[in-house]
Every structure is written in structure tokens, then in C-alpha cells.
Amino acid sequence: MLGEAIAYAEAVGMRGHLAGLHAAHAHTLLECGKTALAAEAAHRALDYLQSHASLIYRPLIWLRCAKVLRGAGELEAARACGSDGRRWIERLAGSLPDEFRSSFLVRNPINRELLGLDR
């Protein structure tokens, strides 16, 4: 099903969805025990994240990819992925008004998990 969604998004030029779709595909492949394919899908997701605006929340993509890469034994790539996500979150948090910063960093479950990853 995700493969069909990826093919459709590519065919009609919906590039903003591709990073998220590849990250979800990577996560599913890892859960099915297909670690090499999962790692490939995670790398594709990260490539799209670097080259296209994403309509899916960027930290979710970094979080999924870091977990997949760790599960596939690519520990250095997983750490780099988590680090990229943490830098993005911390940079954005610095631009928020004080009254919203805690919510963004601590109450947002995706941000909280990504910030705590590999620490």
C-alpha cells in the first residue's frame, strides 16, 4: 500500500509527501524484519527531506529514520539523523516566545522523543 502511495506521489509530482511516505515505508519494512530495505527507504526519505519541502512534520521523519537506521545497524547514520532533527528543533525553539517553548520542547511527544534519542 505504501509502495503504491509512493509511486503515485512520484507520478503526479507530489514531492512534499515523499519524505514522509518513505519514512513510513522504512518503519514498516523494519517491523517486517526487512532491515536492508528499511535502511534504503530511510536514506531515500532523508534525501527527499534535504532536497524538497516536506508536508509531513520534519521531526517525525528524522525520528522514524533514526530508529530505522539504528535497527538496521547503521549507528553512525542514525546518530547523524537524530542530531539533524535535534538541531532543527532547538533552532526553532529559540525563535519561539517563552510561553510556547516548553510546550514545543517537552509536551510535543515527537520533539520530546527526538530530543532524548541517543543521549
C-alpha positions in Angstrom: 0.0 0.0 0.0 2.8 2.5 0.9 4.6 1.5 -2.3 1.5 2.4 -4.3 1.3 5.8 -2.5 5.0 6.5 -3.2 4.6 5.6 -6.8 1.5 7.8 -7.1 3.2 10.7 -5.4 6.2 10.4 -7.6 4.0 10.1 -10.8 1.9 13.2 -10.1 4.8 15.3 -8.6 3.7 15.4 -5.0 7.2 15.6 -3.8 6.2 17.2 -0.5 4.8 13.9 0.6 7.7 11.7 -0.4 9.9 12.1 2.6 7.1 11.1 5.0 6.0 8.2 2.8 9.5 6.8 2.5 10.0 7.2 6.3 6.7 5.4 7.0 7.7 2.7 4.5 11.1 2.3 6.2 9.4 1.9 9.6 7.0 -0.8 8.2 9.8 -2.6 6.5 11.9 -2.7 9.7 8.9 -4.1 11.6 8.6 -6.8 9.0 12.3 -7.7 9.5 13.5 -6.4 6.1 16.3 -4.3 7.6 18.3 -3.7 4.4 15.2 -2.5 2.5 14.2 -0.4 5.6 17.6 1.3 5.6 17.3 2.1 1.9 13.9 3.6 2.4 15.1 5.6 5.3 18.0 7.0 3.2 15.5 7.9 0.5 13.4 9.7 3.0 16.4 11.7 4.2 17.4 12.5 0.7 13.9 13.9 0.0 13.9 15.8 3.2 17.1 17.6 2.2 16.0 18.4 -1.3 12.3 19.1 -1.0 9.9 20.9 1.3 8.1 18.4 3.4 4.4 18.5 4.1 4.9 16.0 6.9 6.3 17.2 10.2 10.1 17.1 9.7 11.0 15.9 13.2 8.7 12.8 12.7 10.7 11.9 9.6 14.0 12.3 11.4 12.7 10.3 14.4 11.5 7.4 12.2 14.6 7.3 10.1 16.9 7.4 13.1 15.1 4.5 14.7 15.1 2.5 11.4 18.8 3.2 10.8 19.6 2.2 14.4 17.6 -1.0 13.9 19.4 -1.7 10.7 22.8 -1.4 12.4 23.7 1.9 10.8 24.5 3.6 14.1 26.5 6.5 12.8 23.8 7.4 10.3 21.2 7.0 13.0 23.1 9.4 15.3 23.6 11.9 12.5 19.9 11.8 11.6 18.9 12.3 15.2 21.4 15.2 15.5 19.9 16.9 12.4 16.5 16.7 14.0 17.6 17.9 17.4 19.4 20.9 15.8 16.2 21.8 13.8 14.0 21.6 16.9 16.5 23.6 19.1 16.9 26.3 16.4 13.2 26.7 16.0 12.6 26.6 19.8 15.0 29.5 20.1 12.7 31.7 17.9 9.5 30.9 19.9 8.1 33.2 22.6 9.0 32.0 26.1 5.4 30.9 26.8 5.4 28.4 23.9 8.9 27.0 24.2 8.2 24.4 26.9 5.2 23.1 25.0 7.2 22.8 21.8 10.2 21.0 23.5 8.5 18.9 26.2 4.8 18.5 25.6 5.2 17.7 21.9 5.8 13.9 22.0 7.7 13.7 18.7 10.0 16.5 19.7 10.5 15.1 23.2 11.4 11.7 21.9 13.8 13.0 19.3 15.5 15.3 21.8 16.0 12.3 24.1 17.3 10.0 21.4 20.9 8.8 21.8 21.5 10.9 24.9 
